[in-house]
Amino acid sequence: MSEIKIYPLHIGTISRHKDVFLFKLGRGVEIECPIIVWYIEGAGKRILLDTGGCDPEDKELKPWVSPYARPPEQELPNVLKSRFGLSPEDIDIVLISHLHWDHCCGNDLFPNAEFIVQKAELKAARNPVPVLKPIYVDRFIHDFPYTTVDGDTEIVDGVSVLLTPGHSEGFQGVLVETENDRYFLAGDNIALYDALEHNPPWPGALYIDFRDYFETLDRVSKLGARILPGHDMKVFEAEYYS
């Protein structure tokens, strides 16, 4: 395998009750959760998983997303520049785990990237369950130029997306084969390391279909991969994973 490195990037912080990420566990416990963008280096293309959230002062979304903070040093272009010397124009591929606001609101920063999302995710986002409509941002749903894939798909050698429905209809996680190990970027399906204390991993409280969700969690637990959660501060204990 090539010398692939996976970097977690801290692109803002949200405050939530823990049971949002662990179904019926941790009620009343408020935690600080990072919005994470992953940068995958060394696979022949410069790849991001997700692009982070909106401007914290966006009046349209603010009632839904608060409390949410993102200081200037955590804005995605600034992080790419300070850590890797990259500009948004340098990114080749953006994989979108799902189309909720905190994972795709930076899409328009990357003019040269191909954006890849599951066909089922785009279809569902364009006709969402009414109660979930506020977590979608129209300009990144209806008129944005996505490349759609239908199911598990190899993107480049060592990097594949897996269709893992649960948190959303067309959620995709990312399986990365490095020189030393294999990793699964689980996103919001497994948001916290605490979920991994259960077998299969414990679900979150935001989901579309619980049966699909449990089938996904069972599948992920059998991948033989190190699971990297989607909203856990502990992922930053390592600069990168390889």
Sequence and secondary structure as in RCSB ss.txt:
>XXXX:A:sequence
MSEIKIYPLHIGTISRHKDVFLFKLGRGVEIECPIIVWYIEGAGKRILLDTGGCDPEDKELKPWVSPYARPPEQE
LPNVLKSRFGLSPEDIDIVLISHLHWDHCCGNDLFPNAEFIVQKAELKAARNPVPVLKPIYVDRFIHDFPYTTVD
GDTEIVDGVSVLLTPGHSEGFQGVLVETENDRYFLAGDNIALYDALEHNPPWPGALYIDFRDYFETLDRVSKLGA
RILPGHDMKVFEAEYYS
>XXXX:A:secstr
    EEEEEEEEEEEEEGGGTSTTSSTT EEEEEEEEEEEESSSS EEE      TT TTTHHHH SEE  GGGS
HHHHHHHHH   GGG  EEE S  SHHHHTTGGG TT EEEEEHHHHHHHHS  GGGGGGS GGGTTSS EEEE 
SSEEEETTEEEEE  SSSTT EEEEEE SS EEEEEEGGG SGGGGGSSS    S  S HHHHHHHHHHHHTS S
EEEESS GGGGGSS B 
